[in-house]
Amino acid sequence: MNYLDKTDLISNLDKIHTTELGKVRIKRNLGLETDDVIHWCVEKIQNPNSEIFRKGKNWYVNVDSCVITINANSYTIITAHKLKK
């Protein structure tokens, strides 16, 4: 796991996006009420308590008991889910 490259993700927040099905999946998995899933995810990424690392082709953001998975090449949010206790 590489914690040193997280500046690459942070410096490209404007490129983060997802598909329509991705929005539906993220809302369902996290139980979100908001329709602006991308903005919600970007805020979580910017959270000072977020743990960001890259493993293979994906970025993983652990914050507030959830994990957001982002493709490292396209900056597409693939999925997000709650951490199991």
N, CA, C and O atoms as a CHARMM CRD file, in Angstrom:
* protein
*
  340
    1    1 MET  N      0.84200  -1.17100   0.00000 PROA 1      0.00000
    2    1 MET  CA     0.00000   0.00000   0.00000 PROA 1      0.00000
    3    1 MET  C      0.89100   1.23700   0.00000 PROA 1      0.00000
    4    1 MET  O      1.89600   1.30500   0.70700 PROA 1      0.00000
    5    2 ASN  N      0.50200   2.19200  -0.79600 PROA 2      0.00000
    6    2 ASN  CA     1.33000   3.38300  -0.94700 PROA 2      0.00000
    7    2 ASN  C      0.58500   4.60500  -0.42700 PROA 2      0.00000
    8    2 ASN  O     -0.38800   5.05500  -1.03300 PROA 2      0.00000
    9    3 TYR  N      1.04700   5.13700   0.69900 PROA 3      0.00000
   10    3 TYR  CA     0.41800   6.30600   1.29600 PROA 3      0.00000
   11    3 TYR  C      1.02700   7.59700   0.77000 PROA 3      0.00000
   12    3 TYR  O      0.45700   8.66800   0.97900 PROA 3      0.00000
   13    4 LEU  N      2.17000   7.52600   0.09400 PROA 4      0.00000
   14    4 LEU  CA     2.88900   8.72300  -0.31300 PROA 4      0.00000
   15    4 LEU  C      2.30400   9.39700  -1.54400 PROA 4      0.00000
   16    4 LEU  O      2.51900  10.59200  -1.74700 PROA 4      0.00000
   17    5 ASP  N      1.57200   8.66000  -2.36800 PROA 5      0.00000
   18    5 ASP  CA     1.06000   9.20200  -3.62200 PROA 5      0.00000
   19    5 ASP  C     -0.29700   9.87500  -3.48300 PROA 5      0.00000
   20    5 ASP  O     -0.88000  10.26900  -4.49300 PROA 5      0.00000
   21    6 LYS  N     -0.81800  10.02200  -2.27800 PROA 6      0.00000
   22    6 LYS  CA    -2.17100  10.54200  -2.13400 PROA 6      0.00000
   23    6 LYS  C     -2.31800  11.96600  -2.66400 PROA 6      0.00000
   24    6 LYS  O     -3.43500  12.39600  -2.95300 PROA 6      0.00000
   25    7 THR  N     -1.22000  12.70300  -2.79800 PROA 7      0.00000
   26    7 THR  CA    -1.29800  14.05400  -3.35800 PROA 7      0.00000
   27    7 THR  C     -1.77300  14.01200  -4.80500 PROA 7      0.00000
   28    7 THR  O     -2.37700  14.97100  -5.28500 PROA 7      0.00000
   29    8 ASP  N     -1.50900  12.92000  -5.50000 PROA 8      0.00000
   30    8 ASP  CA    -1.98800  12.77900  -6.88000 PROA 8      0.00000
   31    8 ASP  C     -3.51300  12.78400  -6.91500 PROA 8      0.00000
   32    8 ASP  O     -4.11000  13.42800  -7.77800 PROA 8      0.00000
   33    9 LEU  N     -4.13800  12.08400  -6.00100 PROA 9      0.00000
   34    9 LEU  CA    -5.59600  12.07400  -5.93900 PROA 9      0.00000
   35    9 LEU  C     -6.11800  13.43700  -5.50000 PROA 9      0.00000
   36    9 LEU  O     -7.05100  13.96400  -6.10700 PROA 9      0.00000
   37   10 ILE  N     -5.54200  14.00400  -4.47400 PROA 10     0.00000
   38   10 ILE  CA    -5.98400  15.29700  -3.94800 PROA 10     0.00000
   39   10 ILE  C     -5.86500  16.39500  -5.00300 PROA 10     0.00000
   40   10 ILE  O     -6.73100  17.26500  -5.09100 PROA 10     0.00000
   41   11 SER  N     -4.80800  16.36200  -5.79700 PROA 11     0.00000
   42   11 SER  CA    -4.60800  17.41800  -6.79500 PROA 11     0.00000
   43   11 SER  C     -5.49300  17.24600  -8.03200 PROA 11     0.00000
   44   11 SER  O     -5.51600  18.11600  -8.90200 PROA 11     0.00000
   45   12 ASN  N     -6.21400  16.13700  -8.11100 PROA 12     0.00000
   46   12 ASN  CA    -7.09100  15.88900  -9.25900 PROA 12     0.00000
   47   12 ASN  C     -8.54900  15.69900  -8.85500 PROA 12     0.00000
   48   12 ASN  O     -9.29000  14.96800  -9.51200 PROA 12     0.00000
   49   13 LEU  N     -8.95600  16.35300  -7.78300 PROA 13     0.00000
   50   13 LEU  CA   -10.34100  16.22200  -7.31600 PROA 13     0.00000
   51   13 LEU  C    -11.34700  16.69900  -8.35800 PROA 13     0.00000
   52   13 LEU  O    -12.48000  16.22000  -8.39400 PROA 13     0.00000
   53   14 ASP  N    -10.93700  17.63800  -9.20300 PROA 14     0.00000
   54   14 ASP  CA   -11.84100  18.14900 -10.23400 PROA 14     0.00000
   55   14 ASP  C    -12.15200  17.10900 -11.30800 PROA 14     0.00000
   56   14 ASP  O    -13.10300  17.28000 -12.07100 PROA 14     0.00000
   57   15 LYS  N    -11.37300  16.04300 -11.37800 PROA 15     0.00000
   58   15 LYS  CA   -11.58100  14.99000 -12.37600 PROA 15     0.00000
   59   15 LYS  C    -12.46100  13.85000 -11.86600 PROA 15     0.00000
   60   15 LYS  O    -12.85200  12.97400 -12.63700 PROA 15     0.00000
   61   16 ILE  N    -12.76900  13.85800 -10.58900 PROA 16     0.00000
   62   16 ILE  CA   -13.54500  12.76200 -10.01000 PROA 16     0.00000
   63   16 ILE  C    -14.97200  12.78100 -10.53700 PROA 16     0.00000
   64   16 ILE  O    -15.63000  13.82100 -10.56400 PROA 16     0.00000
   65   17 HSD  N    -15.42800  11.62200 -10.95100 PROA 17     0.00000
   66   17 HSD  CA   -16.77800  11.47700 -11.50000 PROA 17     0.00000
   67   17 HSD  C    -17.22700  10.03300 -11.27300 PROA 17     0.00000
   68   17 HSD  O    -16.46200   9.20300 -10.78200 PROA 17     0.00000
   69   18 THR  N    -18.46000   9.75000 -11.63200 PROA 18     0.00000
   70   18 THR  CA   -18.97000   8.38600 -11.59800 PROA 18     0.00000
   71   18 THR  C    -20.07800   8.25400 -12.63600 PROA 18     0.00000
   72   18 THR  O    -20.50800   9.24200 -13.23200 PROA 18     0.00000
   73   19 THR  N    -20.52400   7.04700 -12.84000 PROA 19     0.00000
   74   19 THR  CA   -21.60900   6.79000 -13.78600 PROA 19     0.00000
   75   19 THR  C    -22.94700   6.94000 -13.06800 PROA 19     0.00000
   76   19 THR  O    -22.99000   7.05500 -11.84400 PROA 19     0.00000
   77   20 GLU  N    -24.02500   6.93900 -13.82200 PROA 20     0.00000
   78   20 GLU  CA   -25.35600   6.99900 -13.21400 PROA 20     0.00000
   79   20 GLU  C    -25.59700   5.77200 -12.34100 PROA 20     0.00000
   80   20 GLU  O    -26.14600   5.88300 -11.24500 PROA 20     0.00000
   81   21 LEU  N    -25.18700   4.60100 -12.82900 PROA 21     0.00000
   82   21 LEU  CA   -25.34200   3.39400 -12.01600 PROA 21     0.00000
   83   21 LEU  C    -24.45500   3.45700 -10.77600 PROA 21     0.00000
   84   21 LEU  O    -24.82500   2.95200  -9.71600 PROA 21     0.00000
   85   22 GLY  N    -23.28300   4.07700 -10.91300 PROA 22     0.00000
   86   22 GLY  CA   -22.39500   4.26700  -9.77000 PROA 22     0.00000
   87   22 GLY  C    -23.05000   5.12200  -8.69700 PROA 22     0.00000
   88   22 GLY  O    -22.94400   4.82000  -7.50800 PROA 22     0.00000
   89   23 LYS  N    -23.72200   6.18300  -9.10900 PROA 23     0.00000
   90   23 LYS  CA   -24.42500   7.05200  -8.14900 PROA 23     0.00000
   91   23 LYS  C    -25.47300   6.25700  -7.36900 PROA 23     0.00000
   92   23 LYS  O    -25.57900   6.37500  -6.14900 PROA 23     0.00000
   93   24 VAL  N    -26.22800   5.46000  -8.08500 PROA 24     0.00000
   94   24 VAL  CA   -27.27600   4.64400  -7.45500 PROA 24     0.00000
   95   24 VAL  C    -26.64900   3.65400  -6.47500 PROA 24     0.00000
   96   24 VAL  O    -27.13900   3.49100  -5.35700 PROA 24     0.00000
   97   25 ARG  N    -25.56700   2.99400  -6.89100 PROA 25     0.00000
   98   25 ARG  CA   -24.89600   1.99900  -6.05600 PROA 25     0.00000
   99   25 ARG  C    -24.33500   2.63300  -4.78200 PROA 25     0.00000
  100   25 ARG  O    -24.49000   2.08200  -3.69300 PROA 25     0.00000
  101   26 ILE  N    -23.68400   3.78900  -4.91700 PROA 26     0.00000
  102   26 ILE  CA   -23.09000   4.47500  -3.77100 PROA 26     0.00000
  103   26 ILE  C    -24.17300   4.92900  -2.79200 PROA 26     0.00000
  104   26 ILE  O    -24.04100   4.73600  -1.58400 PROA 26     0.00000
  105   27 LYS  N    -25.24500   5.53400  -3.31700 PROA 27     0.00000
  106   27 LYS  CA   -26.35500   5.97300  -2.45200 PROA 27     0.00000
  107   27 LYS  C    -26.93600   4.79300  -1.68800 PROA 27     0.00000
  108   27 LYS  O    -27.19700   4.89500  -0.48900 PROA 27     0.00000
  109   28 ARG  N    -27.14200   3.67600  -2.37500 PROA 28     0.00000
  110   28 ARG  CA   -27.72200   2.48600  -1.74400 PROA 28     0.00000
  111   28 ARG  C    -26.76500   1.90800  -0.69800 PROA 28     0.00000
  112   28 ARG  O    -27.18000   1.60400   0.42100 PROA 28     0.00000
  113   29 ASN  N    -25.49000   1.75600  -1.05700 PROA 29     0.00000
  114   29 ASN  CA   -24.52800   1.13700  -0.14200 PROA 29     0.00000
  115   29 ASN  C    -24.30200   1.95000   1.12300 PROA 29     0.00000
  116   29 ASN  O    -24.09600   1.38300   2.19600 PROA 29     0.00000
  117   30 LEU  N    -24.33700   3.27900   1.00700 PROA 30     0.00000
  118   30 LEU  CA   -24.06600   4.13200   2.15800 PROA 30     0.00000
  119   30 LEU  C    -25.32300   4.68800   2.81500 PROA 30     0.00000
  120   30 LEU  O    -25.25400   5.30100   3.88000 PROA 30     0.00000
  121   31 GLY  N    -26.46500   4.47400   2.17900 PROA 31     0.00000
  122   31 GLY  CA   -27.71800   4.99300   2.72600 PROA 31     0.00000
  123   31 GLY  C    -27.76800   6.51200   2.68300 PROA 31     0.00000
  124   31 GLY  O    -28.27300   7.14400   3.61100 PROA 31     0.00000
  125   32 LEU  N    -27.24800   7.10300   1.61000 PROA 32     0.00000
  126   32 LEU  CA   -27.19200   8.56100   1.48900 PROA 32     0.00000
  127   32 LEU  C    -28.53200   9.13000   1.04900 PROA 32     0.00000
  128   32 LEU  O    -29.26600   8.50500   0.28400 PROA 32     0.00000
  129   33 GLU  N    -28.83900  10.31800   1.54000 PROA 33     0.00000
  130   33 GLU  CA   -30.04300  11.04000   1.13900 PROA 33     0.00000
  131   33 GLU  C    -29.74800  12.02800   0.00800 PROA 33     0.00000
  132   33 GLU  O    -30.65400  12.39800  -0.73800 PROA 33     0.00000
  133   34 THR  N    -28.50300  12.45100  -0.12500 PROA 34     0.00000
  134   34 THR  CA   -28.13300  13.45700  -1.11000 PROA 34     0.00000
  135   34 THR  C    -28.14400  12.90400  -2.53200 PROA 34     0.00000
  136   34 THR  O    -27.87900  11.72100  -2.74600 PROA 34     0.00000
  137   35 ASP  N    -28.44900  13.75900  -3.49600 PROA 35     0.00000
  138   35 ASP  CA   -28.36100  13.37400  -4.89800 PROA 35     0.00000
  139   35 ASP  C    -26.99200  13.70300  -5.47900 PROA 35     0.00000
  140   35 ASP  O    -26.62900  13.19600  -6.54100 PROA 35     0.00000
  141   36 ASP  N    -26.22200  14.56000  -4.77900 PROA 36     0.00000
  142   36 ASP  CA   -24.89500  14.94900  -5.26400 PROA 36     0.00000
  143   36 ASP  C    -23.83400  14.05000  -4.62800 PROA 36     0.00000
  144   36 ASP  O    -23.08600  14.46100  -3.74100 PROA 36     0.00000
  145   37 VAL  N    -23.79900  12.82100  -5.11200 PROA 37     0.00000
  146   37 VAL  CA   -22.91000  11.80000  -4.57300 PROA 37     0.00000
  147   37 VAL  C    -21.44400  12.18900  -4.78300 PROA 37     0.00000
  148   37 VAL  O    -20.60800  11.95400  -3.91000 PROA 37     0.00000
  149   38 ILE  N    -21.13800  12.77200  -5.91800 PROA 38     0.00000
  150   38 ILE  CA   -19.75600  13.14400  -6.21700 PROA 38     0.00000
  151   38 ILE  C    -19.26400  14.18500  -5.20900 PROA 38     0.00000
  152   38 ILE  O    -18.16500  14.05400  -4.67000 PROA 38     0.00000
  153   39 HSD  N    -20.06000  15.20400  -4.95600 PROA 39     0.00000
  154   39 HSD  CA   -19.68400  16.23400  -3.98900 PROA 39     0.00000
  155   39 HSD  C    -19.49900  15.61900  -2.60800 PROA 39     0.00000
  156   39 HSD  O    -18.55000  15.96000  -1.90200 PROA 39     0.00000
  157   40 TRP  N    -20.38500  14.72500  -2.21800 PROA 40     0.00000
  158   40 TRP  CA   -20.28000  14.05400  -0.92700 PROA 40     0.00000
  159   40 TRP  C    -18.95500  13.29600  -0.83200 PROA 40     0.00000
  160   40 TRP  O    -18.26800  13.38100   0.18600 PROA 40     0.00000
  161   41 CYS  N    -18.59300  12.56000  -1.87700 PROA 41     0.00000
  162   41 CYS  CA   -17.34500  11.78900  -1.88200 PROA 41     0.00000
  163   41 CYS  C    -16.12200  12.70900  -1.85000 PROA 41     0.00000
  164   41 CYS  O    -15.16300  12.43400  -1.13000 PROA 41     0.00000
  165   42 VAL  N    -16.15000  13.79000  -2.61800 PROA 42     0.00000
  166   42 VAL  CA   -15.02300  14.73400  -2.63300 PROA 42     0.00000
  167   42 VAL  C    -14.82600  15.33700  -1.24500 PROA 42     0.00000
  168   42 VAL  O    -13.69200  15.49500  -0.79300 PROA 42     0.00000
  169   43 GLU  N    -15.91400  15.67300  -0.57200 PROA 43     0.00000
  170   43 GLU  CA   -15.79400  16.19700   0.79100 PROA 43     0.00000
  171   43 GLU  C    -15.15100  15.17300   1.72000 PROA 43     0.00000
  172   43 GLU  O    -14.33500  15.53500   2.56800 PROA 43     0.00000
  173   44 LYS  N    -15.50300  13.91400   1.57300 PROA 44     0.00000
  174   44 LYS  CA   -14.91300  12.85500   2.39500 PROA 44     0.00000
  175   44 LYS  C    -13.42700  12.69500   2.08500 PROA 44     0.00000
  176   44 LYS  O    -12.62300  12.47500   2.99100 PROA 44     0.00000
  177   45 ILE  N    -13.06300  12.80500   0.81800 PROA 45     0.00000
  178   45 ILE  CA   -11.65300  12.69600   0.42800 PROA 45     0.00000
  179   45 ILE  C    -10.84600  13.83200   1.04400 PROA 45     0.00000
  180   45 ILE  O     -9.70800  13.62600   1.46800 PROA 45     0.00000
  181   46 GLN  N    -11.42000  15.01600   1.09700 PROA 46     0.00000
  182   46 GLN  CA   -10.73700  16.18700   1.63400 PROA 46     0.00000
  183   46 GLN  C    -10.71300  16.21700   3.16600 PROA 46     0.00000
  184   46 GLN  O    -10.00100  17.02900   3.75600 PROA 46     0.00000
  185   47 ASN  N    -11.46600  15.35900   3.79600 PROA 47     0.00000
  186   47 ASN  CA   -11.52100  15.31000   5.25400 PROA 47     0.00000
  187   47 ASN  C    -10.11300  15.04600   5.80200 PROA 47     0.00000
  188   47 ASN  O     -9.45400  14.10200   5.36500 PROA 47     0.00000
  189   48 PRO  N     -9.64500  15.86200   6.74700 PROA 48     0.00000
  190   48 PRO  CA    -8.30500  15.66800   7.29600 PROA 48     0.00000
  191   48 PRO  C     -8.09700  14.30500   7.95400 PROA 48     0.00000
  192   48 PRO  O     -6.96000  13.85800   8.10300 PROA 48     0.00000
  193   49 ASN  N     -9.17800  13.64700   8.34500 PROA 49     0.00000
  194   49 ASN  CA    -9.07200  12.32700   8.97400 PROA 49     0.00000
  195   49 ASN  C     -9.10600  11.17700   7.97000 PROA 49     0.00000
  196   49 ASN  O     -9.03700  10.01400   8.36600 PROA 49     0.00000
  197   50 SER  N     -9.21100  11.49000   6.66500 PROA 50     0.00000
  198   50 SER  CA    -9.28700  10.42600   5.66700 PROA 50     0.00000
  199   50 SER  C     -7.93300   9.74900   5.50500 PROA 50     0.00000
  200   50 SER  O     -6.88500  10.39400   5.53300 PROA 50     0.00000
  201   51 GLU  N     -7.98600   8.45900   5.33900 PROA 51     0.00000
  202   51 GLU  CA    -6.79600   7.64800   5.08600 PROA 51     0.00000
  203   51 GLU  C     -6.85000   7.25600   3.61900 PROA 51     0.00000
  204   51 GLU  O     -7.74500   6.51900   3.20500 PROA 51     0.00000
  205   52 ILE  N     -5.90700   7.74100   2.83600 PROA 52     0.00000
  206   52 ILE  CA    -5.92300   7.52800   1.38700 PROA 52     0.00000
  207   52 ILE  C     -4.71400   6.69100   1.00500 PROA 52     0.00000
  208   52 ILE  O     -3.58500   7.00400   1.38200 PROA 52     0.00000
  209   53 PHE  N     -4.95900   5.63100   0.25700 PROA 53     0.00000
  210   53 PHE  CA    -3.84800   4.84400  -0.25200 PROA 53     0.00000
  211   53 PHE  C     -4.20200   4.24700  -1.60700 PROA 53     0.00000
  212   53 PHE  O     -5.37000   4.08400  -1.96000 PROA 53     0.00000
  213   54 ARG  N     -3.15700   3.93100  -2.34500 PROA 54     0.00000
  214   54 ARG  CA    -3.34300   3.32600  -3.65400 PROA 54     0.00000
  215   54 ARG  C     -2.85600   1.88700  -3.58400 PROA 54     0.00000
  216   54 ARG  O     -1.77700   1.59600  -3.06900 PROA 54     0.00000
  217   55 LYS  N     -3.67700   1.00500  -4.11200 PROA 55     0.00000
  218   55 LYS  CA    -3.32900  -0.40700  -4.20100 PROA 55     0.00000
  219   55 LYS  C     -3.69200  -0.85200  -5.60500 PROA 55     0.00000
  220   55 LYS  O     -4.86800  -0.92500  -5.96100 PROA 55     0.00000
  221   56 GLY  N     -2.68400  -1.14500  -6.39200 PROA 56     0.00000
  222   56 GLY  CA    -2.91400  -1.54500  -7.77500 PROA 56     0.00000
  223   56 GLY  C     -3.48600  -0.39900  -8.58700 PROA 56     0.00000
  224   56 GLY  O     -2.92600   0.69800  -8.60100 PROA 56     0.00000
  225   57 LYS  N     -4.59300  -0.64600  -9.26100 PROA 57     0.00000
  226   57 LYS  CA    -5.17200   0.35900 -10.14800 PROA 57     0.00000
  227   57 LYS  C     -6.18900   1.26900  -9.46600 PROA 57     0.00000
  228   57 LYS  O     -6.79200   2.12000 -10.12100 PROA 57     0.00000
  229   58 ASN  N     -6.38700   1.10100  -8.15400 PROA 58     0.00000
  230   58 ASN  CA    -7.41300   1.87200  -7.45500 PROA 58     0.00000
  231   58 ASN  C     -6.87300   2.65500  -6.27100 PROA 58     0.00000
  232   58 ASN  O     -5.89700   2.26700  -5.62900 PROA 58     0.00000
  233   59 TRP  N     -7.54400   3.77500  -6.00200 PROA 59     0.00000
  234   59 TRP  CA    -7.35900   4.52800  -4.76900 PROA 59     0.00000
  235   59 TRP  C     -8.42100   4.04300  -3.80200 PROA 59     0.00000
  236   59 TRP  O     -9.53100   3.70000  -4.21100 PROA 59     0.00000
  237   60 TYR  N     -8.08200   4.01300  -2.51400 PROA 60     0.00000
  238   60 TYR  CA    -9.03600   3.68000  -1.47100 PROA 60     0.00000
  239   60 TYR  C     -9.00500   4.80200  -0.45300 PROA 60     0.00000
  240   60 TYR  O     -7.93800   5.22400  -0.00900 PROA 60     0.00000
  241   61 VAL  N    -10.18100   5.27900  -0.09000 PROA 61     0.00000
  242   61 VAL  CA   -10.30700   6.34300   0.90700 PROA 61     0.00000
  243   61 VAL  C    -11.11600   5.78400   2.06700 PROA 61     0.00000
  244   61 VAL  O    -12.30200   5.48600   1.92500 PROA 61     0.00000
  245   62 ASN  N    -10.46000   5.64400   3.22000 PROA 62     0.00000
  246   62 ASN  CA   -11.12700   5.18800   4.44300 PROA 62     0.00000
  247   62 ASN  C    -11.41400   6.40800   5.29200 PROA 62     0.00000
  248   62 ASN  O    -10.49500   7.11500   5.70600 PROA 62     0.00000
  249   63 VAL  N    -12.68700   6.65500   5.55300 PROA 63     0.00000
  250   63 VAL  CA   -13.06800   7.81100   6.37500 PROA 63     0.00000
  251   63 VAL  C    -14.48300   7.61200   6.90300 PROA 63     0.00000
  252   63 VAL  O    -15.35800   7.11100   6.19700 PROA 63     0.00000
  253   64 ASP  N    -14.69400   8.00700   8.14100 PROA 64     0.00000
  254   64 ASP  CA   -16.02800   7.96300   8.75100 PROA 64     0.00000
  255   64 ASP  C    -16.73800   6.61900   8.55600 PROA 64     0.00000
  256   64 ASP  O    -17.91100   6.57600   8.18400 PROA 64     0.00000
  257   65 SER  N    -16.02800   5.54400   8.80500 PROA 65     0.00000
  258   65 SER  CA   -16.57900   4.18300   8.73700 PROA 65     0.00000
  259   65 SER  C    -17.05700   3.77100   7.34600 PROA 65     0.00000
  260   65 SER  O    -17.95700   2.94200   7.21400 PROA 65     0.00000
  261   66 CYS  N    -16.45000   4.35300   6.31100 PROA 66     0.00000
  262   66 CYS  CA   -16.76700   3.91200   4.95000 PROA 66     0.00000
  263   66 CYS  C    -15.49100   3.88800   4.11400 PROA 66     0.00000
  264   66 CYS  O    -14.48600   4.50700   4.46300 PROA 66     0.00000
  265   67 VAL  N    -15.55700   3.16300   3.00900 PROA 67     0.00000
  266   67 VAL  CA   -14.45000   3.07300   2.06200 PROA 67     0.00000
  267   67 VAL  C    -14.96600   3.48300   0.69200 PROA 67     0.00000
  268   67 VAL  O    -15.97200   2.96100   0.21300 PROA 67     0.00000
  269   68 ILE  N    -14.26800   4.42000   0.06900 PROA 68     0.00000
  270   68 ILE  CA   -14.59300   4.86400  -1.28800 PROA 68     0.00000
  271   68 ILE  C    -13.50200   4.32100  -2.20400 PROA 68     0.00000
  272   68 ILE  O    -12.31500   4.49700  -1.92800 PROA 68     0.00000
  273   69 THR  N    -13.89500   3.66300  -3.28900 PROA 69     0.00000
  274   69 THR  CA   -12.94700   3.09100  -4.23600 PROA 69     0.00000
  275   69 THR  C    -12.98800   3.90300  -5.52300 PROA 69     0.00000
  276   69 THR  O    -14.05100   4.09600  -6.11300 PROA 69     0.00000
  277   70 ILE  N    -11.80300   4.38600  -5.96200 PROA 70     0.00000
  278   70 ILE  CA   -11.69400   5.26700  -7.12400 PROA 70     0.00000
  279   70 ILE  C    -10.64900   4.70900  -8.06900 PROA 70     0.00000
  280   70 ILE  O     -9.54400   4.37600  -7.64100 PROA 70     0.00000
  281   71 ASN  N    -10.98200   4.60000  -9.35200 PROA 71     0.00000
  282   71 ASN  CA   -10.01300   4.16500 -10.34900 PROA 71     0.00000
  283   71 ASN  C     -8.90700   5.20800 -10.45900 PROA 71     0.00000
  284   71 ASN  O     -9.18900   6.39600 -10.61300 PROA 71     0.00000
  285   72 ALA  N     -7.65000   4.77300 -10.38200 PROA 72     0.00000
  286   72 ALA  CA    -6.50900   5.68900 -10.35200 PROA 72     0.00000
  287   72 ALA  C     -6.21900   6.33000 -11.70600 PROA 72     0.00000
  288   72 ALA  O     -5.60100   7.39400 -11.75500 PROA 72     0.00000
  289   73 ASN  N     -6.64200   5.72200 -12.78700 PROA 73     0.00000
  290   73 ASN  CA    -6.36700   6.28400 -14.11300 PROA 73     0.00000
  291   73 ASN  C     -7.44300   7.24600 -14.58000 PROA 73     0.00000
  292   73 ASN  O     -7.14200   8.30400 -15.13200 PROA 73     0.00000
  293   74 SER  N     -8.69800   6.88000 -14.35800 PROA 74     0.00000
  294   74 SER  CA    -9.81000   7.67400 -14.87900 PROA 74     0.00000
  295   74 SER  C    -10.46200   8.56200 -13.81500 PROA 74     0.00000
  296   74 SER  O    -11.27200   9.42700 -14.14900 PROA 74     0.00000
  297   75 TYR  N    -10.12100   8.35900 -12.55100 PROA 75     0.00000
  298   75 TYR  CA   -10.72400   9.08500 -11.42100 PROA 75     0.00000
  299   75 TYR  C    -12.23500   8.84600 -11.33100 PROA 75     0.00000
  300   75 TYR  O    -12.98900   9.71400 -10.89100 PROA 75     0.00000
  301   76 THR  N    -12.65600   7.66100 -11.75300 PROA 76     0.00000
  302   76 THR  CA   -14.05700   7.26100 -11.64500 PROA 76     0.00000
  303   76 THR  C    -14.29400   6.61500 -10.28700 PROA 76     0.00000
  304   76 THR  O    -13.58100   5.68800  -9.90300 PROA 76     0.00000
  305   77 ILE  N    -15.29600   7.10600  -9.56000 PROA 77     0.00000
  306   77 ILE  CA   -15.66900   6.45600  -8.30600 PROA 77     0.00000
  307   77 ILE  C    -16.36500   5.15700  -8.68700 PROA 77     0.00000
  308   77 ILE  O    -17.42400   5.16700  -9.31400 PROA 77     0.00000
  309   78 ILE  N    -15.76500   4.05300  -8.30600 PROA 78     0.00000
  310   78 ILE  CA   -16.29200   2.73900  -8.66400 PROA 78     0.00000
  311   78 ILE  C    -17.40100   2.33900  -7.71100 PROA 78     0.00000
  312   78 ILE  O    -18.48500   1.93200  -8.13100 PROA 78     0.00000
  313   79 THR  N    -17.11500   2.46000  -6.41900 PROA 79     0.00000
  314   79 THR  CA   -18.09500   2.08900  -5.41700 PROA 79     0.00000
  315   79 THR  C    -17.71400   2.70600  -4.07900 PROA 79     0.00000
  316   79 THR  O    -16.63400   3.27800  -3.92700 PROA 79     0.00000
  317   80 ALA  N    -18.59600   2.58300  -3.13600 PROA 80     0.00000
  318   80 ALA  CA   -18.33400   2.98400  -1.75800 PROA 80     0.00000
  319   80 ALA  C    -19.19800   2.09100  -0.88100 PROA 80     0.00000
  320   80 ALA  O    -20.31300   1.72600  -1.25200 PROA 80     0.00000
  321   81 HSD  N    -18.68200   1.75500   0.25900 PROA 81     0.00000
  322   81 HSD  CA   -19.46100   0.92400   1.17400 PROA 81     0.00000
  323   81 HSD  C    -19.06200   1.20300   2.61700 PROA 81     0.00000
  324   81 HSD  O    -17.99100   1.74300   2.89500 PROA 81     0.00000
  325   82 LYS  N    -19.94500   0.82400   3.51900 PROA 82     0.00000
  326   82 LYS  CA   -19.69200   0.97700   4.94700 PROA 82     0.00000
  327   82 LYS  C    -18.72800  -0.10300   5.40000 PROA 82     0.00000
  328   82 LYS  O    -18.77300  -1.23600   4.92200 PROA 82     0.00000
  329   83 LEU  N    -17.85900   0.26200   6.32600 PROA 83     0.00000
  330   83 LEU  CA   -16.96500  -0.74100   6.91100 PROA 83     0.00000
  331   83 LEU  C    -17.75400  -1.61800   7.86100 PROA 83     0.00000
  332   83 LEU  O    -18.59400  -1.13100   8.61700 PROA 83     0.00000
  333   84 LYS  N    -17.48500  -2.89700   7.82300 PROA 84     0.00000
  334   84 LYS  CA   -18.14600  -3.82200   8.73400 PROA 84     0.00000
  335   84 LYS  C    -17.42000  -3.79400  10.06400 PROA 84     0.00000
  336   84 LYS  O    -16.19100  -3.76500  10.11400 PROA 84     0.00000
  337   85 LYS  N    -18.18700  -3.80200  11.13500 PROA 85     0.00000
  338   85 LYS  CA   -17.59600  -3.74800  12.47700 PROA 85     0.00000
  339   85 LYS  C    -17.25700  -5.12400  12.97000 PROA 85     0.00000
  340   85 LYS  O    -16.75000  -5.27400  14.08200 PROA 85     0.00000
